[in-house]
Structures are given as structure tokens and as C-alpha cells.
Amino acid sequence: MVLSGVGLPMMHTETNLREGPRTDEAVFWLWKQWTNVLRLHNDDVPIVGFT
């Protein structure tokens, strides 16, 4: 949840997904996380990190 008007920076952190039977699950997981960070950035949420 992001409170509008607070103006505090956000750090996006996640735990990686283990590779599954297709061996590309971690790649899709990373793209999903990156897309989430870009969405926050595009919504003017100040992002200070991504791990």
C-alpha cells in the first residue's frame, strides 16, 4: 500500500523464485519485479533501490 502525499522514498525488495521445470521461471519473476518498480516510478513514487 502506498500512501499518497507522504513523499517518502521506497525500496523494492523481493526474494528470488527458484528455477522450476521450465528453467525460465526466475527470468519471468525478475521481469515482473522490474515492471512493478517501473510502474511505481511512473506513478511518481520515489524509488531509492531495487534488490
C-alpha positions in Angstrom: 0.0 0.0 0.0 1.3 3.4 -0.9 0.0 6.4 1.0 -0.3 9.3 -1.3 1.2 12.6 -0.2 3.7 11.0 2.2 6.6 11.6 -0.1 8.9 9.0 1.5 11.2 7.1 -0.9 10.6 3.4 -1.4 13.0 0.4 -1.6 11.6 -2.6 -3.5 12.9 -5.9 -2.2 11.9 -9.4 -3.1 13.1 -13.0 -2.7 14.0 -14.8 -5.9 11.9 -17.7 -7.2 13.6 -21.0 -7.6 14.0 -22.4 -11.1 11.2 -24.7 -12.0 10.8 -27.4 -14.6 10.8 -24.9 -17.5 14.1 -23.4 -16.2 13.0 -19.8 -17.1 10.8 -19.1 -14.1 13.4 -16.9 -12.5 13.7 -14.7 -15.6 9.9 -14.1 -15.7 9.9 -13.4 -12.0 12.7 -10.8 -12.4 10.8 -9.1 -15.3 7.6 -9.0 -13.2 9.5 -7.3 -10.3 11.2 -4.8 -12.7 7.8 -4.0 -14.2 6.4 -3.3 -10.7 9.2 -0.9 -10.0 8.7 0.9 -13.3 5.0 1.3 -12.5 5.8 2.8 -9.1 8.3 5.2 -10.8 5.7 6.2 -13.5 3.2 6.9 -10.7 5.8 9.3 -9.2 6.7 7.1 -6.2 10.3 8.0 -5.3 12.3 4.7 -5.7 15.7 4.5 -3.9 16.6 0.9 -4.5 15.7 -2.4 -6.1 17.0 -5.7 -4.8 
